Amino acid sequence: MGKDIRYILERDRRLTEEEIAMIEAARELPEVYDADNPPIDPVETPEQYAALMRAVGERNRRITGRRAGSA
């Protein structure tokens, strides 16, 4: 395997222009599926899809709570 890369995120640090450009470029890349990252089809794997939607909802609630200042 390749070498692990570790980043320490600091809450008050702003992203640089280069980092923002990298994120924007990554948004344009196609999704790549493999054994570790299979597509989740709501028809073929309804249990996995339901679990994913619960996780997304929980994440969104946490994010909304942080923005409101309650988390």
Rosetta silent file (secondary structure, phi, psi, omega in degrees, C-alpha in Angstrom):
SEQUENCE: MGKDIRYILERDRRLTEEEIAMIEAARELPEVYDADNPPIDPVETPEQYAALMRAVGERNRRITGRRAGSA
SCORE:     score description
SCORE:     0.000 S_00000001
   1 L     0.000  162.811  179.206    0.000    0.000    0.000 S_00000001
   2 L   -78.083  173.046 -179.832    0.965    3.608   -0.375 S_00000001
   3 L   -74.665  134.981  176.582    2.142    5.901    2.341 S_00000001
   4 L   -73.019  140.282  176.631   -0.597    7.339    4.543 S_00000001
   5 L  -112.628  133.499 -176.282   -0.919   11.099    4.505 S_00000001
   6 L  -121.342  134.004  177.133   -2.156   12.818    7.616 S_00000001
   7 L  -120.886  138.871  173.728   -3.566   16.301    7.950 S_00000001
   8 L  -105.229  116.214 -177.775   -4.289   18.130   11.168 S_00000001
   9 L   -88.654  132.146  176.757   -7.218   20.440   10.667 S_00000001
  10 L  -107.261  128.452 -173.090   -7.301   23.637   12.623 S_00000001
  11 L   -57.764  -37.783 -175.067  -10.747   25.077   13.203 S_00000001
  12 L   -89.694   -5.894 -177.237   -9.769   28.725   12.641 S_00000001
  13 L   -79.906  133.787  177.107   -7.581   28.173    9.568 S_00000001
  14 L   -87.606  149.434  175.184   -8.989   29.314    6.231 S_00000001
  15 L   -69.451  145.077  176.061   -8.505   27.301    3.043 S_00000001
  16 L   -80.323  165.670  177.120   -5.926   28.675    0.642 S_00000001
  17 H   -60.055  -38.014  179.096   -6.830   29.569   -2.940 S_00000001
  18 H   -63.790  -43.105  179.019   -4.886   26.497   -4.075 S_00000001
  19 H   -64.708  -40.476  177.863   -6.882   24.215   -1.759 S_00000001
  20 H   -63.070  -42.564  178.714  -10.160   25.709   -2.961 S_00000001
  21 H   -62.504  -38.715  178.613   -9.080   25.162   -6.579 S_00000001
  22 H   -64.333  -41.948  179.337   -8.230   21.521   -5.794 S_00000001
  23 H   -65.390  -44.384  179.018  -11.663   20.939   -4.259 S_00000001
  24 H   -61.433  -41.709  179.025  -13.409   22.581   -7.208 S_00000001
  25 H   -65.659  -37.395 -179.723  -11.394   20.427   -9.649 S_00000001
  26 H   -66.093  -29.657  178.226  -12.228   17.273   -7.685 S_00000001
  27 H   -62.522  -25.913 -177.556  -15.946   18.017   -8.040 S_00000001
  28 L   -85.608  -11.825 -178.777  -15.575   17.525  -11.798 S_00000001
  29 L   -72.422  146.507  177.736  -13.994   14.061  -11.506 S_00000001
  30 L   -72.898  155.148  174.351  -16.206   11.045  -12.237 S_00000001
  31 L   -73.292  139.843  179.773  -17.225    8.695   -9.437 S_00000001
  32 L  -119.589  122.065  179.996  -15.166    5.510   -9.435 S_00000001
  33 L  -103.719  144.356  174.577  -16.706    2.340   -8.040 S_00000001
  34 L  -153.218 -166.843 -177.231  -14.811   -0.765   -6.926 S_00000001
  35 L   -63.308  -32.579 -179.949  -15.061   -3.506   -4.285 S_00000001
  36 L   -84.615  -16.834 -176.950  -14.399   -1.004   -1.494 S_00000001
  37 L  -138.236   69.723 -178.200  -16.760    1.627   -2.918 S_00000001
  38 L   -78.560  154.081  174.929  -19.706   -0.110   -4.608 S_00000001
  39 L   -67.604  147.002  178.997  -22.652    1.860   -5.970 S_00000001
  40 L  -108.414  109.019 -177.464  -25.667    1.811   -3.663 S_00000001
  41 L   -98.911  122.378 -178.179  -28.813    1.103   -5.664 S_00000001
  42 L   -63.803  -22.640  179.834  -32.102    1.735   -3.810 S_00000001
  43 L   -85.034  -44.803 -176.529  -33.826   -1.039   -5.807 S_00000001
  44 L   -80.423  -33.145 -178.557  -31.156   -3.740   -5.580 S_00000001
  45 L  -132.173   70.278 -175.920  -29.929   -3.002   -2.033 S_00000001
  46 H   -62.400  -31.028  179.716  -32.763   -1.230   -0.162 S_00000001
  47 H   -67.138  -44.431  178.728  -31.217   -1.952    3.268 S_00000001
  48 H   -64.623  -40.982 -179.421  -27.918   -0.316    2.326 S_00000001
  49 H   -64.105  -43.072  178.777  -29.729    2.608    0.739 S_00000001
  50 H   -62.747  -41.821  178.546  -31.881    3.139    3.849 S_00000001
  51 H   -63.671  -40.531  178.258  -28.763    3.024    6.072 S_00000001
  52 H   -63.029  -44.941 -178.778  -27.044    5.567    3.821 S_00000001
  53 H   -65.220  -36.020  175.403  -30.028    7.917    3.939 S_00000001
  54 H   -64.102  -42.936  179.670  -30.151    7.663    7.767 S_00000001
  55 H   -64.320  -41.287  178.693  -26.436    8.498    7.934 S_00000001
  56 H   -63.642  -43.694  178.490  -26.870   11.448    5.570 S_00000001
  57 H   -61.188  -43.181  178.947  -29.789   12.756    7.639 S_00000001
  58 H   -63.894  -43.496  177.882  -27.791   12.469   10.866 S_00000001
  59 H   -60.517  -44.525 -179.192  -24.819   14.244    9.297 S_00000001
  60 H   -64.382  -36.660  176.834  -27.059   17.038    8.038 S_00000001
  61 H   -64.992  -40.673  178.414  -28.619   17.454   11.498 S_00000001
  62 H   -64.562  -43.456 -178.984  -25.153   17.735   13.063 S_00000001
  63 H   -63.859  -45.117 -179.969  -24.028   20.263   10.460 S_00000001
  64 H   -62.526  -38.683  178.332  -27.191   22.350   10.900 S_00000001
  65 H   -63.639  -38.144  178.414  -26.726   22.247   14.684 S_00000001
  66 H   -65.666  -41.961 -178.776  -23.185   23.594   14.386 S_00000001
  67 H   -65.866  -33.925 -179.819  -24.294   26.442   12.193 S_00000001
  68 H   -79.032  -13.267  178.590  -27.041   27.354   14.645 S_00000001
  69 L    88.179   12.446 -177.660  -24.510   27.249   17.467 S_00000001
  70 L   -98.674   -8.702 -177.929  -26.227   24.482   19.418 S_00000001
  71 L  -105.078    0.000    0.000  -23.724   21.665   18.828 S_00000001
